[in-house]
């Protein structure tokens, strides 16, 4: 929520990567701020990982 407030406060533009989480309190604000259709990343077991722990996978 703080990031969204900062973007709005400074009338900034940019790319923001957020989870698809419509039940979160910040979701409506994020959707009201978009300027084009969101790009949804495909589900993948290799989508999220830590460079220092490449064998530990964080599923989506």
mmCIF file of the N, C-alpha and C atoms, coordinates in Angstrom:
data_MODEL
# 
_entry.id   MODEL 
# 
loop_
_atom_site.group_PDB 
_atom_site.id 
_atom_site.type_symbol 
_atom_site.label_atom_id 
_atom_site.label_alt_id 
_atom_site.label_comp_id 
_atom_site.label_asym_id 
_atom_site.label_entity_id 
_atom_site.label_seq_id 
_atom_site.pdbx_PDB_ins_code 
_atom_site.Cartn_x 
_atom_site.Cartn_y 
_atom_site.Cartn_z 
_atom_site.occupancy 
_atom_site.B_iso_or_equiv 
_atom_site.pdbx_formal_charge 
_atom_site.auth_seq_id 
_atom_site.auth_comp_id 
_atom_site.auth_asym_id 
_atom_site.auth_atom_id 
_atom_site.pdbx_PDB_model_num 
ATOM 1   N N  . UNK A 1 1  ? 0.823  -1.187  0.000   1.00 0.00 ? 1  UNK A N  1 
ATOM 2   C CA . UNK A 1 1  ? 0.000  0.000   0.000   1.00 0.00 ? 1  UNK A CA 1 
ATOM 3   C C  . UNK A 1 1  ? 0.866  1.249   0.000   1.00 0.00 ? 1  UNK A C  1 
ATOM 4   N N  . UNK A 1 2  ? 2.001  1.215   0.711   1.00 0.00 ? 2  UNK A N  1 
ATOM 5   C CA . UNK A 1 2  ? 2.876  2.378   0.768   1.00 0.00 ? 2  UNK A CA 1 
ATOM 6   C C  . UNK A 1 2  ? 3.447  2.719   -0.602  1.00 0.00 ? 2  UNK A C  1 
ATOM 7   N N  . UNK A 1 3  ? 3.784  1.699   -1.376  1.00 0.00 ? 3  UNK A N  1 
ATOM 8   C CA . UNK A 1 3  ? 4.320  1.943   -2.718  1.00 0.00 ? 3  UNK A CA 1 
ATOM 9   C C  . UNK A 1 3  ? 3.264  2.619   -3.578  1.00 0.00 ? 3  UNK A C  1 
ATOM 10  N N  . UNK A 1 4  ? 2.040  2.137   -3.511  1.00 0.00 ? 4  UNK A N  1 
ATOM 11  C CA . UNK A 1 4  ? 0.965  2.739   -4.303  1.00 0.00 ? 4  UNK A CA 1 
ATOM 12  C C  . UNK A 1 4  ? 0.730  4.185   -3.891  1.00 0.00 ? 4  UNK A C  1 
ATOM 13  N N  . UNK A 1 5  ? 0.767  4.455   -2.600  1.00 0.00 ? 5  UNK A N  1 
ATOM 14  C CA . UNK A 1 5  ? 0.587  5.828   -2.118  1.00 0.00 ? 5  UNK A CA 1 
ATOM 15  C C  . UNK A 1 5  ? 1.708  6.729   -2.619  1.00 0.00 ? 5  UNK A C  1 
ATOM 16  N N  . UNK A 1 6  ? 2.936  6.235   -2.606  1.00 0.00 ? 6  UNK A N  1 
ATOM 17  C CA . UNK A 1 6  ? 4.088  7.013   -3.057  1.00 0.00 ? 6  UNK A CA 1 
ATOM 18  C C  . UNK A 1 6  ? 3.979  7.312   -4.553  1.00 0.00 ? 6  UNK A C  1 
ATOM 19  N N  . UNK A 1 7  ? 3.600  6.322   -5.340  1.00 0.00 ? 7  UNK A N  1 
ATOM 20  C CA . UNK A 1 7  ? 3.428  6.516   -6.781  1.00 0.00 ? 7  UNK A CA 1 
ATOM 21  C C  . UNK A 1 7  ? 2.360  7.569   -7.040  1.00 0.00 ? 7  UNK A C  1 
ATOM 22  N N  . UNK A 1 8  ? 1.249  7.463   -6.338  1.00 0.00 ? 8  UNK A N  1 
ATOM 23  C CA . UNK A 1 8  ? 0.153  8.411   -6.520  1.00 0.00 ? 8  UNK A CA 1 
ATOM 24  C C  . UNK A 1 8  ? 0.554  9.812   -6.049  1.00 0.00 ? 8  UNK A C  1 
ATOM 25  N N  . UNK A 1 9  ? 1.213  9.890   -4.925  1.00 0.00 ? 9  UNK A N  1 
ATOM 26  C CA . UNK A 1 9  ? 1.628  11.170  -4.351  1.00 0.00 ? 9  UNK A CA 1 
ATOM 27  C C  . UNK A 1 9  ? 2.564  11.941  -5.286  1.00 0.00 ? 9  UNK A C  1 
ATOM 28  N N  . UNK A 1 10 ? 3.462  11.219  -5.941  1.00 0.00 ? 10 UNK A N  1 
ATOM 29  C CA . UNK A 1 10 ? 4.441  11.855  -6.823  1.00 0.00 ? 10 UNK A CA 1 
ATOM 30  C C  . UNK A 1 10 ? 4.013  11.832  -8.291  1.00 0.00 ? 10 UNK A C  1 
ATOM 31  N N  . UNK A 1 11 ? 2.815  11.336  -8.544  1.00 0.00 ? 11 UNK A N  1 
ATOM 32  C CA . UNK A 1 11 ? 2.300  11.208  -9.904  1.00 0.00 ? 11 UNK A CA 1 
ATOM 33  C C  . UNK A 1 11 ? 3.331  10.524  -10.803 1.00 0.00 ? 11 UNK A C  1 
ATOM 34  N N  . UNK A 1 12 ? 3.933  9.487   -10.257 1.00 0.00 ? 12 UNK A N  1 
ATOM 35  C CA . UNK A 1 12 ? 4.985  8.753   -10.959 1.00 0.00 ? 12 UNK A CA 1 
ATOM 36  C C  . UNK A 1 12 ? 4.382  7.719   -11.898 1.00 0.00 ? 12 UNK A C  1 
ATOM 37  N N  . UNK A 1 13 ? 5.184  7.294   -12.836 1.00 0.00 ? 13 UNK A N  1 
ATOM 38  C CA . UNK A 1 13 ? 4.781  6.189   -13.701 1.00 0.00 ? 13 UNK A CA 1 
ATOM 39  C C  . UNK A 1 13 ? 5.917  5.182   -13.720 1.00 0.00 ? 13 UNK A C  1 
ATOM 40  N N  . UNK A 1 14 ? 5.581  3.948   -13.959 1.00 0.00 ? 14 UNK A N  1 
ATOM 41  C CA . UNK A 1 14 ? 6.596  2.904   -13.979 1.00 0.00 ? 14 UNK A CA 1 
ATOM 42  C C  . UNK A 1 14 ? 5.953  1.542   -14.066 1.00 0.00 ? 14 UNK A C  1 
ATOM 43  N N  . UNK A 1 15 ? 6.759  0.548   -13.878 1.00 0.00 ? 15 UNK A N  1 
ATOM 44  C CA . UNK A 1 15 ? 6.297  -0.843  -13.908 1.00 0.00 ? 15 UNK A CA 1 
ATOM 45  C C  . UNK A 1 15 ? 6.302  -1.364  -12.477 1.00 0.00 ? 15 UNK A C  1 
ATOM 46  N N  . UNK A 1 16 ? 5.195  -1.930  -12.082 1.00 0.00 ? 16 UNK A N  1 
ATOM 47  C CA . UNK A 1 16 ? 5.066  -2.482  -10.739 1.00 0.00 ? 16 UNK A CA 1 
ATOM 48  C C  . UNK A 1 16 ? 4.663  -3.948  -10.860 1.00 0.00 ? 16 UNK A C  1 
ATOM 49  N N  . UNK A 1 17 ? 5.411  -4.810  -10.229 1.00 0.00 ? 17 UNK A N  1 
ATOM 50  C CA . UNK A 1 17 ? 5.096  -6.242  -10.234 1.00 0.00 ? 17 UNK A CA 1 
ATOM 51  C C  . UNK A 1 17 ? 4.403  -6.554  -8.915  1.00 0.00 ? 17 UNK A C  1 
ATOM 52  N N  . UNK A 1 18 ? 3.152  -7.002  -9.011  1.00 0.00 ? 18 UNK A N  1 
ATOM 53  C CA . UNK A 1 18 ? 2.370  -7.326  -7.817  1.00 0.00 ? 18 UNK A CA 1 
ATOM 54  C C  . UNK A 1 18 ? 1.716  -8.692  -8.002  1.00 0.00 ? 18 UNK A C  1 
ATOM 55  N N  . UNK A 1 19 ? 1.436  -9.378  -6.908  1.00 0.00 ? 19 UNK A N  1 
ATOM 56  C CA . UNK A 1 19 ? 0.742  -10.658 -7.029  1.00 0.00 ? 19 UNK A CA 1 
ATOM 57  C C  . UNK A 1 19 ? -0.733 -10.449 -7.380  1.00 0.00 ? 19 UNK A C  1 
ATOM 58  N N  . UNK A 1 20 ? -1.303 -11.435 -8.067  1.00 0.00 ? 20 UNK A N  1 
ATOM 59  C CA . UNK A 1 20 ? -2.746 -11.408 -8.332  1.00 0.00 ? 20 UNK A CA 1 
ATOM 60  C C  . UNK A 1 20 ? -3.427 -11.790 -7.028  1.00 0.00 ? 20 UNK A C  1 
ATOM 61  N N  . UNK A 1 21 ? -3.887 -10.768 -6.296  1.00 0.00 ? 21 UNK A N  1 
ATOM 62  C CA . UNK A 1 21 ? -4.417 -10.984 -4.955  1.00 0.00 ? 21 UNK A CA 1 
ATOM 63  C C  . UNK A 1 21 ? -5.606 -10.054 -4.736  1.00 0.00 ? 21 UNK A C  1 
ATOM 64  N N  . UNK A 1 22 ? -6.714 -10.301 -5.433  1.00 0.00 ? 22 UNK A N  1 
ATOM 65  C CA . UNK A 1 22 ? -7.863 -9.390  -5.394  1.00 0.00 ? 22 UNK A CA 1 
ATOM 66  C C  . UNK A 1 22 ? -8.516 -9.213  -4.030  1.00 0.00 ? 22 UNK A C  1 
ATOM 67  N N  . UNK A 1 23 ? -8.232 -10.081 -3.070  1.00 0.00 ? 23 UNK A N  1 
ATOM 68  C CA . UNK A 1 23 ? -8.845 -9.929  -1.746  1.00 0.00 ? 23 UNK A CA 1 
ATOM 69  C C  . UNK A 1 23 ? -8.065 -8.978  -0.838  1.00 0.00 ? 23 UNK A C  1 
ATOM 70  N N  . UNK A 1 24 ? -6.921 -8.515  -1.293  1.00 0.00 ? 24 UNK A N  1 
ATOM 71  C CA . UNK A 1 24 ? -6.123 -7.595  -0.480  1.00 0.00 ? 24 UNK A CA 1 
ATOM 72  C C  . UNK A 1 24 ? -6.700 -6.186  -0.519  1.00 0.00 ? 24 UNK A C  1 
ATOM 73  N N  . UNK A 1 25 ? -6.491 -5.441  0.549   1.00 0.00 ? 25 UNK A N  1 
ATOM 74  C CA . UNK A 1 25 ? -7.045 -4.094  0.669   1.00 0.00 ? 25 UNK A CA 1 
ATOM 75  C C  . UNK A 1 25 ? -6.477 -3.142  -0.388  1.00 0.00 ? 25 UNK A C  1 
ATOM 76  N N  . UNK A 1 26 ? -5.251 -3.385  -0.832  1.00 0.00 ? 26 UNK A N  1 
ATOM 77  C CA . UNK A 1 26 ? -4.604 -2.499  -1.806  1.00 0.00 ? 26 UNK A CA 1 
ATOM 78  C C  . UNK A 1 26 ? -5.005 -2.809  -3.248  1.00 0.00 ? 26 UNK A C  1 
ATOM 79  N N  . UNK A 1 27 ? -5.652 -3.933  -3.495  1.00 0.00 ? 27 UNK A N  1 
ATOM 80  C CA . UNK A 1 27 ? -5.980 -4.365  -4.863  1.00 0.00 ? 27 UNK A CA 1 
ATOM 81  C C  . UNK A 1 27 ? -6.831 -3.348  -5.633  1.00 0.00 ? 27 UNK A C  1 
ATOM 82  N N  . UNK A 1 28 ? -7.944 -2.854  -5.079  1.00 0.00 ? 28 UNK A N  1 
ATOM 83  C CA . UNK A 1 28 ? -8.752 -1.884  -5.836  1.00 0.00 ? 28 UNK A CA 1 
ATOM 84  C C  . UNK A 1 28 ? -7.956 -0.626  -6.203  1.00 0.00 ? 28 UNK A C  1 
ATOM 85  N N  . UNK A 1 29 ? -7.137 -0.159  -5.287  1.00 0.00 ? 29 UNK A N  1 
ATOM 86  C CA . UNK A 1 29 ? -6.322 1.027   -5.568  1.00 0.00 ? 29 UNK A CA 1 
ATOM 87  C C  . UNK A 1 29 ? -5.352 0.740   -6.716  1.00 0.00 ? 29 UNK A C  1 
ATOM 88  N N  . UNK A 1 30 ? -4.704 -0.408  -6.685  1.00 0.00 ? 30 UNK A N  1 
ATOM 89  C CA . UNK A 1 30 ? -3.771 -0.778  -7.751  1.00 0.00 ? 30 UNK A CA 1 
ATOM 90  C C  . UNK A 1 30 ? -4.493 -0.868  -9.090  1.00 0.00 ? 30 UNK A C  1 
ATOM 91  N N  . UNK A 1 31 ? -5.675 -1.467  -9.107  1.00 0.00 ? 31 UNK A N  1 
ATOM 92  C CA . UNK A 1 31 ? -6.413 -1.614  -10.360 1.00 0.00 ? 31 UNK A CA 1 
ATOM 93  C C  . UNK A 1 31 ? -6.918 -0.268  -10.883 1.00 0.00 ? 31 UNK A C  1 
ATOM 94  N N  . UNK A 1 32 ? -7.205 0.670   -9.989  1.00 0.00 ? 32 UNK A N  1 
ATOM 95  C CA . UNK A 1 32 ? -7.631 2.004   -10.421 1.00 0.00 ? 32 UNK A CA 1 
ATOM 96  C C  . UNK A 1 32 ? -6.477 2.824   -10.975 1.00 0.00 ? 32 UNK A C  1 
ATOM 97  N N  . UNK A 1 33 ? -5.254 2.442   -10.664 1.00 0.00 ? 33 UNK A N  1 
ATOM 98  C CA . UNK A 1 33 ? -4.084 3.199   -11.095 1.00 0.00 ? 33 UNK A CA 1 
ATOM 99  C C  . UNK A 1 33 ? -3.488 2.698   -12.408 1.00 0.00 ? 33 UNK A C  1 
ATOM 100 N N  . UNK A 1 34 ? -3.906 1.534   -12.876 1.00 0.00 ? 34 UNK A N  1 
ATOM 101 C CA . UNK A 1 34 ? -3.281 0.983   -14.083 1.00 0.00 ? 34 UNK A CA 1 
ATOM 102 C C  . UNK A 1 34 ? -3.623 1.828   -15.305 1.00 0.00 ? 34 UNK A C  1 
ATOM 103 N N  . UNK A 1 35 ? -2.678 1.890   -16.233 1.00 0.00 ? 35 UNK A N  1 
ATOM 104 C CA . UNK A 1 35 ? -2.885 2.675   -17.455 1.00 0.00 ? 35 UNK A CA 1 
ATOM 105 C C  . UNK A 1 35 ? -3.013 1.784   -18.686 1.00 0.00 ? 35 UNK A C  1 
ATOM 106 N N  . UNK A 1 36 ? -2.745 0.504   -18.531 1.00 0.00 ? 36 UNK A N  1 
ATOM 107 C CA . UNK A 1 36 ? -2.982 -0.447  -19.610 1.00 0.00 ? 36 UNK A CA 1 
ATOM 108 C C  . UNK A 1 36 ? -3.249 -1.819  -19.008 1.00 0.00 ? 36 UNK A C  1 
ATOM 109 N N  . UNK A 1 37 ? -3.710 -2.723  -19.830 1.00 0.00 ? 37 UNK A N  1 
ATOM 110 C CA . UNK A 1 37 ? -4.055 -4.072  -19.375 1.00 0.00 ? 37 UNK A CA 1 
ATOM 111 C C  . UNK A 1 37 ? -2.839 -4.732  -18.727 1.00 0.00 ? 37 UNK A C  1 
ATOM 112 N N  . UNK A 1 38 ? -2.991 -5.296  -17.526 1.00 0.00 ? 38 UNK A N  1 
ATOM 113 C CA . UNK A 1 38 ? -1.856 -5.957  -16.864 1.00 0.00 ? 38 UNK A CA 1 
ATOM 114 C C  . UNK A 1 38 ? -1.364 -7.170  -17.651 1.00 0.00 ? 38 UNK A C  1 
ATOM 115 N N  . UNK A 1 39 ? -0.097 -7.440  -17.528 1.00 0.00 ? 39 UNK A N  1 
ATOM 116 C CA . UNK A 1 39 ? 0.501  -8.644  -18.105 1.00 0.00 ? 39 UNK A CA 1 
ATOM 117 C C  . UNK A 1 39 ? 0.549  -9.680  -16.990 1.00 0.00 ? 39 UNK A C  1 
ATOM 118 N N  . UNK A 1 40 ? -0.084 -10.807 -17.210 1.00 0.00 ? 40 UNK A N  1 
ATOM 119 C CA . UNK A 1 40 ? -0.116 -11.870 -16.203 1.00 0.00 ? 40 UNK A CA 1 
ATOM 120 C C  . UNK A 1 40 ? 0.979  -12.874 -16.549 1.00 0.00 ? 40 UNK A C  1 
ATOM 121 N N  . UNK A 1 41 ? 1.890  -13.076 -15.604 1.00 0.00 ? 41 UNK A N  1 
ATOM 122 C CA . UNK A 1 41 ? 2.968  -14.034 -15.819 1.00 0.00 ? 41 UNK A CA 1 
ATOM 123 C C  . UNK A 1 41 ? 2.419  -15.451 -15.717 1.00 0.00 ? 41 UNK A C  1 
ATOM 124 N N  . UNK A 1 42 ? 2.943  -16.369 -16.520 1.00 0.00 ? 42 UNK A N  1 
ATOM 125 C CA . UNK A 1 42 ? 2.450  -17.748 -16.459 1.00 0.00 ? 42 UNK A CA 1 
ATOM 126 C C  . UNK A 1 42 ? 2.862  -18.423 -15.159 1.00 0.00 ? 42 UNK A C  1 
ATOM 127 N N  . UNK A 1 43 ? 2.046  -19.370 -14.730 1.00 0.00 ? 43 UNK A N  1 
ATOM 128 C CA . UNK A 1 43 ? 2.402  -20.149 -13.545 1.00 0.00 ? 43 UNK A CA 1 
ATOM 129 C C  . UNK A 1 43 ? 3.606  -21.017 -13.896 1.00 0.00 ? 43 UNK A C  1 
ATOM 130 N N  . UNK A 1 44 ? 4.567  -21.025 -12.994 1.00 0.00 ? 44 UNK A N  1 
ATOM 131 C CA . UNK A 1 44 ? 5.780  -21.794 -13.229 1.00 0.00 ? 44 UNK A CA 1 
ATOM 132 C C  . UNK A 1 44 ? 6.451  -22.096 -11.899 1.00 0.00 ? 44 UNK A C  1 
ATOM 133 N N  . UNK A 1 45 ? 6.956  -23.298 -11.759 1.00 0.00 ? 45 UNK A N  1 
ATOM 134 C CA . UNK A 1 45 ? 7.668  -23.655 -10.533 1.00 0.00 ? 45 UNK A CA 1 
ATOM 135 C C  . UNK A 1 45 ? 9.011  -22.940 -10.450 1.00 0.00 ? 45 UNK A C  1 
ATOM 136 N N  . UNK A 1 46 ? 9.530  -22.478 -11.585 1.00 0.00 ? 46 UNK A N  1 
ATOM 137 C CA . UNK A 1 46 ? 10.822 -21.804 -11.613 1.00 0.00 ? 46 UNK A CA 1 
ATOM 138 C C  . UNK A 1 46 ? 10.688 -20.284 -11.644 1.00 0.00 ? 46 UNK A C  1 
ATOM 139 N N  . UNK A 1 47 ? 9.487  -19.753 -11.456 1.00 0.00 ? 47 UNK A N  1 
ATOM 140 C CA . UNK A 1 47 ? 9.265  -18.314 -11.573 1.00 0.00 ? 47 UNK A CA 1 
ATOM 141 C C  . UNK A 1 47 ? 9.954  -17.536 -10.457 1.00 0.00 ? 47 UNK A C  1 
ATOM 142 N N  . UNK A 1 48 ? 9.896  -18.041 -9.242  1.00 0.00 ? 48 UNK A N  1 
ATOM 143 C CA . UNK A 1 48 ? 10.491 -17.349 -8.101  1.00 0.00 ? 48 UNK A CA 1 
ATOM 144 C C  . UNK A 1 48 ? 11.578 -18.207 -7.467  1.00 0.00 ? 48 UNK A C  1 
ATOM 145 N N  . UNK A 1 49 ? 12.772 -17.635 -7.372  1.00 0.00 ? 49 UNK A N  1 
ATOM 146 C CA . UNK A 1 49 ? 13.857 -18.325 -6.690  1.00 0.00 ? 49 UNK A CA 1 
ATOM 147 C C  . UNK A 1 49 ? 14.859 -17.297 -6.177  1.00 0.00 ? 49 UNK A C  1 
ATOM 148 N N  . UNK A 1 50 ? 15.632 -17.688 -5.200  1.00 0.00 ? 50 UNK A N  1 
ATOM 149 C CA . UNK A 1 50 ? 16.676 -16.829 -4.656  1.00 0.00 ? 50 UNK A CA 1 
ATOM 150 C C  . UNK A 1 50 ? 17.997 -17.179 -5.330  1.00 0.00 ? 50 UNK A C  1 
ATOM 151 N N  . UNK A 1 51 ? 18.725 -16.185 -5.853  1.00 0.00 ? 51 UNK A N  1 
ATOM 152 C CA . UNK A 1 51 ? 19.992 -16.473 -6.526  1.00 0.00 ? 51 UNK A CA 1 
ATOM 153 C C  . UNK A 1 51 ? 20.993 -17.218 -5.633  1.00 0.00 ? 51 UNK A C  1 
ATOM 154 N N  . UNK A 1 52 ? 20.970 -16.937 -4.326  1.00 0.00 ? 52 UNK A N  1 
ATOM 155 C CA . UNK A 1 52 ? 21.905 -17.621 -3.434  1.00 0.00 ? 52 UNK A CA 1 
ATOM 156 C C  . UNK A 1 52 ? 21.414 -19.005 -3.013  1.00 0.00 ? 52 UNK A C  1 
ATOM 157 N N  . UNK A 1 53 ? 20.173 -19.352 -3.375  1.00 0.00 ? 53 UNK A N  1 
ATOM 158 C CA . UNK A 1 53 ? 19.613 -20.678 -3.094  1.00 0.00 ? 53 UNK A CA 1 
ATOM 159 C C  . UNK A 1 53 ? 18.835 -21.151 -4.323  1.00 0.00 ? 53 UNK A C  1 
ATOM 160 N N  . UNK A 1 54 ? 19.527 -21.372 -5.448  1.00 0.00 ? 54 UNK A N  1 
ATOM 161 C CA . UNK A 1 54 ? 18.812 -21.708 -6.687  1.00 0.00 ? 54 UNK A CA 1 
ATOM 162 C C  . UNK A 1 54 ? 18.044 -23.018 -6.634  1.00 0.00 ? 54 UNK A C  1 
ATOM 163 N N  . UNK A 1 55 ? 18.385 -23.897 -5.704  1.00 0.00 ? 55 UNK A N  1 
ATOM 164 C CA . UNK A 1 55 ? 17.673 -25.176 -5.607  1.00 0.00 ? 55 UNK A CA 1 
ATOM 165 C C  . UNK A 1 55 ? 16.388 -25.077 -4.803  1.00 0.00 ? 55 UNK A C  1 
ATOM 166 N N  . UNK A 1 56 ? 16.210 -23.993 -4.062  1.00 0.00 ? 56 UNK A N  1 
ATOM 167 C CA . UNK A 1 56 ? 14.990 -23.803 -3.281  1.00 0.00 ? 56 UNK A CA 1 
ATOM 168 C C  . UNK A 1 56 ? 13.979 -23.077 -4.162  1.00 0.00 ? 56 UNK A C  1 
ATOM 169 N N  . UNK A 1 57 ? 12.885 -23.724 -4.473  1.00 0.00 ? 57 UNK A N  1 
ATOM 170 C CA . UNK A 1 57 ? 11.877 -23.193 -5.391  1.00 0.00 ? 57 UNK A CA 1 
ATOM 171 C C  . UNK A 1 57 ? 10.686 -22.673 -4.602  1.00 0.00 ? 57 UNK A C  1 
ATOM 172 N N  . UNK A 1 58 ? 10.181 -21.516 -5.001  1.00 0.00 ? 58 UNK A N  1 
ATOM 173 C CA . UNK A 1 58 ? 8.987  -20.923 -4.404  1.00 0.00 ? 58 UNK A CA 1 
ATOM 174 C C  . UNK A 1 58 ? 7.877  -21.005 -5.438  1.00 0.00 ? 58 UNK A C  1 
ATOM 175 N N  . UNK A 1 59 ? 6.907  -21.887 -5.234  1.00 0.00 ? 59 UNK A N  1 
ATOM 176 C CA . UNK A 1 59 ? 5.840  -22.103 -6.202  1.00 0.00 ? 59 UNK A CA 1 
ATOM 177 C C  . UNK A 1 59 ? 4.884  -20.935 -6.297  1.00 0.00 ? 59 UNK A C  1 
ATOM 178 N N  . UNK A 1 60 ? 4.215  -20.863 -7.433  1.00 0.00 ? 60 UNK A N  1 
ATOM 179 C CA . UNK A 1 60 ? 3.213  -19.813 -7.643  1.00 0.00 ? 60 UNK A CA 1 
ATOM 180 C C  . UNK A 1 60 ? 1.846  -20.423 -7.664  1.00 0.00 ? 60 UNK A C  1 
# 
